[in-house]
Amino acid sequence: MSRQTDEAIRRAITGKRLVRFQFRGCLRVAEPHDYGVRNGVVQLLVYQVGGESRSGKLPNWRWIVVVELTALEVLEQTFPGGRDVPSGAHSKWDELYLRVAGRT
């Protein structure tokens, strides 16, 4: 993962800004929520709100393997912050780098 990608993800989470990127052949628009190492792999948990998806309806939660995403852009559009988790529990992380702040 490049330093630019890491900095862009951190800037988007801190600023509660949407991101647009390519992942596994699909252009996606999402709210970045959690960023860290999960199962030994650097991942980003996003709430995808637009773009394309092969695996289901939108909006929905998606795990993104960071080294597989390309063309990452931090958009000007913001989102309110953290969302309720349907199960009521957060995912387990080996190391959590950053989590979006609660709703404003």
Buried (B, 14 or more C-beta within 10 A) or exposed (E): EEEEBBEBBBEBBEBBBBBBBBBEEBEBBBBBBBBBBBEEEBBBBBBBBEBBBEEEEBBEBBEBBBEEBEEBEBEEEEBEBBBEEEEEEEBEBEEBBBBBEEEE
